[in-house]
Amino acid sequence: MLDEFVIRAILAGVGLSLATGPLGSFVVWRRMAYIGDATAHAAILGVALALAFSVSVTAGTLFVALMVGLSVSVLAGKGYAVDTSLGVLAHSALALGLVAISFVQGVRIDLNAFLFGDILTVGRGDLLVIWGGSALVLLLVLWRWSSLLTSTVSEELAASAGINPNQERLTIVLALAVVVALSLKVVGALLIASMLIVPAAAARGFANTPERMAITATAIGAISSAGGILISLFADTPAGPSIVVFAAAIFVISLLSGRRQGSS
Amino acid sequence: MNLIGTENLNVRYGSARVLEGINFEISKGEIVTIVGPNGSGKSTLIKAILGILKPEKGRVIHKTGLTIGYVPQKLSIDATLPLTVERFLSLPVRRAGEDVQRILERVGASRLESHQMSALSGGQFQRVLLARALLVNPDILILDEPTQGLDQPGVASFYGLIEDVRREMGCAVLLVSHDLHVVMSASDRVICLNQHICCEGSPQVVSEAPEYRALFGIGTGGTLALYRHVHDHHDAGDHDHQHHEKSV
């Protein structure tokens, strides 16, 4: 029988996958991986702010992730070269966060937990936040599904059908910020983006419609969470990275099986 | 009754004014072609008409209850997005299977419904885009350089298809095009655009207008060929490229 903390950890991973599956698919389709990465790195600054102002870490990271996501999507919308400004913004925020945390008095924190996650210490309260937040993101994405998908295919086609593509882009950024805040505890700031991208990329090989890809990505995320946590228990490896390694392995398998299908 | 009209339309991108004082209208069943050099604001005008871009000044008026079928300039669907033709045609509104079949057959793209969008050829892709525009039973079909990237026979057959469809459905057609010698003869009216409307009228009138010749005709045989082509062949439908060569 598994210990309770293991079950809680697996439940946390599965709950998160409910949001990262569909959202990660959109991040891949819209080539927004860079925004996911930037908001996730900047989350460390959110941790510093949360400690300095004694608010919850989730609230702090949510705030910073939202700010970074919004500024990046505004810059991208105005046609700036996003690549460089994003690199500056994201890594400055990460570095500033790390420096700021060292200044926060009287707090001894484990930086590793924020950088690489600490899924094995997830408590009941955390579980509630993760499942609640994931459910919110999932509902938001399901509600906007058709509009999001249309504006992903073509912003012009969407606009001509009465959909506001800017609003749909904001929906994605908002959902991303929530997921970043939720994932910090699970896989850590450095690997959040991989939870979004790797399962979705792996799902591509097994899907022929957008809906199937989103569902498959959710399943792959959930399986990777459980698999990664079990591996980390038995092989004594860090849990967050183990989850990502598990997902990456599925991605490789999807590539190999996809190649076989392609030649037939 | 006009389907669409604009009143003193001005559009800018940042500090650059792209369109200035555009008064335009198109009525039921009319075929209007917009020509103009690169950067002349053709696509901008289309986007303003569709409501994708907000005008800086002036306004766009649609007839109440107007349905528009829009074929955009180009569309690149990321290969990571698995999207069948059938699913694409159901965006954002779900369509019945038989409607999808019927419309695909109409545009000569039958049996493509389960193909992936990213695996279509250029010509197939444009036909699917046209099918999508036709699904709404449009009063007006708006096409923004729909034949970019097609070879000459592909261009001719695509325009032939548009004319057939228009004859059947009776919709108006607003077309932006570079393929002047192919397109102009089939148009009721041609608008020559370069930030403002330089000249407008029947294909003959426009091709003879000094404003038009200043934009398109300097030092090339193209103008002459176009001019003769338009003059010699009032009847639409003969869209052979060879024919353009012969008329020089």
Interface residues (C-beta under 8 A of the other chain):
Chain A: V28 W29 R30 R31 S146 S147 L149 T150 T152 V153 S154 E156 L157 A158 A159 S160 A161 I163 A200 A201 R204 A207 N208 T209 P210 R212 M213
Chain B: K47 L50 G51 I52 I68 Y70 P72 Q73 L75 I77 D78 T80 L81 P82 L83 T84 R87 F88 L91 P92 V93 Q116 R132
